[in-house]
Amino acid sequence: MSRYLLVRIGQSLLAVWGIVTIVFVVTRMLGDPAVLLMPLGTPDAQIQELRNSLGLERPMLFQYADFLRHAIVGDFGLSYQYFRPAMHVVLERMPATITLTGSALLVGSILGAITGFGAALARGRFLEFPIMCLALVGQATPVFWLGILLIMFFAVELGWFPTGGWVGAASLVLPTAALGIFVAANITRLFRSSMIETLSEDYIRTAKAKGLTSRTIFTVHAARNALIPVITMLALLAAELLGGSAVTETVFSWPGVGRLLVQAIDSKDFPVIQAGVFLIATIFVGINFLVDLLYTVLDPRIRLGK
């Protein structure tokens, strides 16, 4: 177990280093930050002065070394737009994104597990068809389009919820529904397939031969092992929602990191972009690390290396 843990920690640290390096390279590939930050027609002397103040005249290797040294402690410099430490700006928006992502995952995973379990039990019966049709539609529907429909109907027409922003708990309902439906659709299809595959295993037939009840077989033996791929999917969805909910946050004017990054890209606020990408990527790696540890609880064969 200790060797497995050390290997996973090493892989996680290597992944974070790779992400930080990619962020550095990509921001430099966008062009000279000094030129991008200054308006058109700015004299070369002022551009050179800004370049010197940002340390951009130094060799690229030295810039990378300084960037890496500061990134380790979360220092990405001052925001060009807010004139405050970029990481502080991102951290202020992170609770809103985590709240939205967590709510969507909670609602979507519960709904998806129930419908997926029901579809597996109803395999070959009439109930399976409408469940899988709804799951397919939910998976194929663009989240931003669904969000616009929810706003038009429940916020504009009925006036039940705010159209956007944060004005209380009611503001969380529509964006959670938009993202939660997408999560539920993915979980439904995967959990159904995983349950059907698990129910065909030899140990399930052995449990039936021993006289165990169907409820015990489904809930204790089959569901536990069927959850392993579902947990993987939840980890990927969590990362996708954390990093890819920018469109949803923009549609609902949600004060999260995704919307902040969109605004930072528009204003060429590179420190905020770097800090946001670094923080989201670190959370993504951390989630995957925790999932790997959870695998060892659900399936001891992973822990024992079998």
N, C-alpha and C positions, 0 to 999 in steps of 0.2 A: 504493500500500500504506500509506503514512504517513497519508494522509487517512482511509482506511478504519479504521486503528488509532485515530486521534484521535477519530473519530466514535463508535466502540465504547466507548472509555474514557469519553467524555462521557456516553453513554447509561447506562453502568454506574454512574457516580457519581450521576447523576440518579435511578436506580432505588434506590440505597442511601438517598439523601436522602428519597425518597418513603416507603420502608419505615420509616425512623426516625420520620418525621412521623406515619405511621399508628399506630405503636406508642404514641407520646405521646398521640394523640387517643383511641385505644381505651381505654387505661388510665384516662384521665380520665373517659370515658363510663361506666365501671364504677361510678362514685360517688366520694364523698369518701374518699380513702385513710385519712385520720385516723379517720373513723367506721368504716370497714371493718376497721381494724386493732384497734380497741378492743373489748372485750367489751360485750355488752348491759348497759345500766344505768350505763355510765360517766358521771360528771358532765360537764357541758358545759365546765367549766373545764379539765379534763384533756384533753378532746378539742381544745380551742382551743390548749392548750399544745403538744400534739403537732403540730397543724397549723402553728403558728408555727415549730417546730423543723424541720419538713420544707419550709418555705418555701411552703406552699400558700395563704397569705393574700395573696401577691403577685398582680398581674394576670396573666392567662393568657399574654399575649404575652411577658412577662418570664420566666415559667416555661419557656416553649418555647425562648426564646433560651438560657437557662442549660442546659436539657436538651440542646439541639443542640450547644452548645459543649463540654459534657462527653462527649457521645456520640461526637464525632469522635475523641477520644483513648481511647474505651472505658471511660469512667468513668460508671457508672450508679448510684453510691452504694453504701451498705452493705446487705447482705442483712438483711431483718428477722428471718430465721430463724437464719442462721449467724453474723451479726454480723461479717462479713468482706466485702471488696469483691465485689459481685455478679458482675462479670466473671471474677474469679479462681475463684469457685465453679463457674461454667459451664465455664471452661477446664479445670478438673480433671476434669470428666465428658466432655469432648469426645473424648479419645483412645478411650474405650470405644465411643462412637457411631461414630466414624470407622472403627474396627476392624471393627465389625459391618457397617456400610454397605459398606466396601471389600470385605470377604469375600463378602457377598451379591452385590455387583455382579460380582466376579471369577468366582465360581462360576456365577452366572446368565447372564452374557454368554458364557462359554465354552460352557456347555450349550446356551443358546439359539442361538448361532451354528452349532453343529454340527447341531442338530435342524432349524433353519431352512434351512440349506444342503442338508441331506438331503431335506427336504420339497420344496424347489425342484427338485432333481434328479429326485425321484420323482414329479413332477407327473403326475397322471392314472393313477398306478399304485396298487397296494394299500397300499404303505407310507405314502403321504401321508395317508391317512384316519386311522389311529391316532395319528400324530404330531400332526395338527391337533386331534383330539379331546382328547388329553392337554393340549395347549397351551390350548385353550378352557377346560377344567376348571381348570387351574392359574391362569388369569387370573380366573376367576369365583369361586374359593374365597377367602373372607375369610382374611387372613393370621393373625389372632388365633385363629380356629377351627382352622386347620391347626397352629398352634403348640401349642394345647391337645392335639390328637390326637398330635402328636409327643411331647409330655411324657408323656401317658398310656401310650403304647406303648413308647417307647424308654427313658424314664427311670423310670417307675413299674413297668411290667410286666417289662421286660427288665433294667433297672438298668444300662444301658450308659453313660448320660450323666447329669450332674447335672440336677435339676429346674429349677434357676435360679441366679441369682447368678453370681459369678466365682470359680471355684476351680481355674482352670487352663485350658489350651487346649481340653479336652473340653467346657467350658461354652459354647464358641463354636459347636459343631457344630449343635445344634438350632435356635437362632435364625437362624443362617446358612442352614440348610436351608429354614426357613419363608419367609424373605425371598427366598432365591435361587430357589426354585420360582416365585414370583411374577414375578421379573425374567426368568427363562428363558422363561416362557410369553409375556410381552410381546415379547421379542426374537425368539422363534421365529416368531410370526405376522408381525411387521414385516419380518424379514429374508427370509422366504419371498416375501412380496409384492414387496419391493424387488428381489429377485433375478429374479423372473419378469418384472417390468417392465423391468429392465435388459437382460435377455436378448432382448427384442424390439426393442432399439434398432438403428439402422442400422449403427453402428460394430461391433456384434457380428456382424452379417451380413457386414460387410467383413472382419473378422478370420477368419471361417470361409472366406470366398472366398480369402483369402490362404494358406490351408492350415495355419493354426495348429491345434495339438492342442486337444481339448476341455478338457483339464486346464489349459492355459495360458489359454484363453478364460475359463473359470470362475473360476480363482484370481487371475489377474492383472488382467484387464480388467473382468469383471462384478462380482466381489466387492468390488473397491476402490470403485467408484461406488455399489454397493448399500449400502455402509457409511455413507453420508452421513446418510440418515434414521435409521439405527440409532444413530449417535453422538448425534443429537438426542434420541432416546428414552432413551439411557443418561444423558444430562445431566439430563433431566426426572426419571428414576427416581432418580438420585443425590440430587437436591433433595427428592424425595418421601420417600425413605428417611431422609434427614437430619432433615427436619422432621416427617415423619408416622410415624416408627417408635415413637412414644410408647406406642402400644397393645402393640406387640410387646415393647418393653423392659419394660413393666409385666407382661405375661404371664410373661416369663422372669426377672423381677426383675433386669434388666440395668442396671448402674450407669452409664447414659448420660444425655445431655442431655434426651432425650424424657421419661424417667421423672422427671428432676429438674423439668422444667417442669410436669408433672402435679402433683407434690408442691407446687410453688411456687404453682400456681393454688389448690390446696386451702387453703394457708396464707396466701393473699393476699400473697405475697412479690413485690411489683411490681418491685423492682430486678432480681431474678433473671429474672422473666418478660421484662422489657425487654432485658436483656443476652443472654438465650438467643435470643430472636427476632431481635435485631440480628445476632448472630454467625451463626446459621443462614442468614439472608437474605443476608448478605455472602458467605458461602461459595457460596450458590446463584448469586448474580450473578457471582462469580469463575469458577465452573464454566462458566456460559454464555459468558463472555468467552473462556475458553480454547477452548471448542468452536468459537466463531466463528473463532478463529485457526486451528484445525485444519481447518476447512472450506477455508481458502485453500490448504492443503497438498494436500488431497485433490482439490479442484477449482479450478484456477487462474483459471477464469472469474469466480469470486467476488472474487478478489484484484484482477483487472483491471477489475472493474465491468461485466462483459458479461452 
